[in-house]
Amino acid sequence: MEPTDPAGPQQRDWTDEHVARWQPVLPGLDPVVEGAVTRMKKLSVHLRRVREQSLLDFDLERHEFDTLHKLAGRGGSAAPSELAQDLDLAPASVTGRLDALEKRGFVRRTPSTTDRRRVVVELTASGRETWLGAMDVLGHEEERLLGVLDKDERVLLNDMLRRVMTAAEKPDVPEPWHG
């Protein structure tokens, strides 16, 4: 049975056809679960494509964006060791990234004011502008997609996804399949 919308009939999407194709093959398939999971996967792929296109548009490699993102998340200033921890990388790998970003004018390294043996990495105006530009592209697409929902529906969706994620984040190991 298809869900009904008080505003009128719902449009069918690719996933509706996917579920209809698999229901005869897998009689135990729950169409609601399959539909929800498939839509979440497809939405994730869609947003990843938008992100990748925005990186191309801003001439950024993913690792460059990730480094700028982590630096911005620390208020635009961090020690290389903090970035290495945030990025889950070896310090030498972060040094290479910072060298490339510094050459592009996106970051600058300056001696620490408290310990001259340490260096502080700072996001430059150009780095912040580039990072924000790439972020805005994805943000606009997220707003466009969720714009089909009213404010209460967005809150409800967020709350429901939180419940699903708390179950996914539990350390329970799925039971093995017994065919």
C-alpha positions in Angstrom: 0.0 0.0 0.0 1.4 3.4 -1.0 1.5 6.2 1.5 -1.0 9.0 0.9 -0.5 12.7 1.1 -3.3 14.9 2.2 -2.1 17.5 -0.4 -2.7 15.0 -3.2 -1.2 11.9 -4.8 2.6 11.5 -4.5 4.9 11.4 -7.4 6.6 8.1 -8.0 10.4 8.1 -8.0 13.1 5.6 -9.2 12.9 3.8 -5.9 9.2 3.0 -6.3 10.1 1.1 -9.5 13.1 -0.6 -7.8 10.9 -1.9 -5.0 8.2 -3.0 -7.4 10.8 -5.0 -9.4 12.2 -6.7 -6.3 9.0 -7.5 -4.4 8.1 -10.6 -6.6 11.7 -11.8 -6.4 12.0 -11.4 -2.6 8.5 -12.1 -1.2 9.7 -11.2 2.4 10.9 -7.7 1.3 9.4 -5.0 3.4 8.7 -2.3 0.7 8.7 0.6 3.3 12.1 -0.4 4.7 13.6 -1.1 1.3 12.2 2.2 0.0 13.5 4.2 3.0 17.0 2.6 2.9 17.3 2.9 -0.9 16.2 6.5 -0.8 18.8 7.3 1.9 21.5 5.6 -0.2 20.5 7.5 -3.3 20.3 10.8 -1.4 23.8 10.2 0.0 25.2 9.5 -3.5 23.4 12.6 -4.9 24.9 14.9 -2.2 28.3 13.3 -2.7 28.1 14.1 -6.4 27.1 17.7 -5.7 30.0 18.0 -3.3 32.5 16.5 -5.8 31.2 19.0 -8.5 31.6 21.9 -6.1 35.2 20.8 -5.4 35.8 20.8 -9.2 34.2 24.2 -9.6 36.5 25.6 -6.8 39.6 23.7 -8.1 39.9 21.8 -4.8 41.0 18.2 -4.2 39.0 16.4 -1.6 41.9 16.3 0.8 42.4 20.0 0.4 38.8 20.7 1.2 38.9 18.3 4.1 42.0 20.1 5.5 40.4 23.6 5.1 37.2 22.3 6.6 38.9 21.0 9.7 40.9 24.2 10.1 37.8 26.3 9.7 36.1 24.1 12.3 38.8 25.1 14.8 38.1 28.8 14.2 40.6 29.2 11.4 43.7 28.5 13.5 45.3 25.2 14.7 48.5 23.5 15.4 49.5 20.9 12.8 49.3 18.2 15.4 45.6 19.1 16.0 44.9 18.9 12.3 46.6 15.6 12.1 44.4 14.3 14.9 41.2 15.8 13.3 42.1 14.3 9.9 43.3 11.0 11.5 46.6 11.3 9.6 50.2 11.1 10.4 51.9 14.4 11.1 54.1 14.0 8.0 51.0 13.7 5.8 49.5 16.9 7.2 52.8 18.7 6.5 52.6 17.8 2.9 49.0 19.0 2.7 49.9 22.2 4.4 52.8 22.8 2.0 50.4 22.5 -1.0 47.7 24.7 0.6 50.3 27.3 1.6 51.6 27.5 -2.0 48.0 28.1 -3.1 47.7 30.9 -0.6 44.9 29.1 1.4 46.8 28.8 4.7 49.8 30.4 6.3 52.1 29.0 9.0 53.4 31.4 11.7 55.5 30.7 14.8 53.5 30.3 18.0 53.4 33.3 20.2 53.7 31.0 23.3 56.3 28.5 22.1 58.7 29.5 19.3 59.3 25.8 18.5 55.7 25.4 17.5 53.8 26.6 14.4 50.3 27.8 14.1 48.4 27.2 10.9 45.9 29.9 9.9 43.3 30.0 7.2 43.8 33.0 4.9 41.0 35.1 3.5 41.4 33.3 0.2 41.3 29.9 1.9 38.2 30.9 3.9 36.5 32.3 0.7 37.2 29.1 -1.3 36.1 26.8 1.5 32.9 28.8 2.1 32.2 28.8 -1.7 32.4 25.1 -1.9 30.3 24.8 1.3 27.6 27.1 -0.1 27.1 25.0 -3.2 26.3 21.9 -1.0 24.3 24.0 1.5 22.1 25.4 -1.3 21.4 21.9 -2.6 20.5 20.6 0.9 18.1 23.6 1.3 16.6 22.9 -2.2 16.0 19.2 -1.3 14.6 19.8 2.1 12.7 22.8 0.9 9.9 20.4 -0.2 9.2 19.9 3.6 7.7 22.4 5.9 9.5 23.3 9.1 7.7 20.8 11.3 8.4 18.0 8.7 12.1 18.9 8.7 12.2 18.6 12.5 10.3 15.3 12.4 12.7 13.9 9.7 15.7 15.0 11.7 14.4 13.4 14.9 13.5 10.2 13.1 17.0 10.0 11.4 18.6 10.6 14.8 16.7 7.6 16.2 17.9 5.4 13.3 21.5 6.7 13.7 21.5 6.0 17.4 20.6 2.4 16.6 23.3 2.3 13.9 25.9 3.7 16.2 25.3 1.0 18.9 28.2 -1.4 19.0 25.8 -4.4 18.5 27.1 -6.7 15.8 24.5 -7.8 13.3 23.5 -11.4 13.6 25.0 -13.7 10.8 22.7 -14.6 8.0 21.4 -18.2 8.2 20.1 -19.2 4.8 
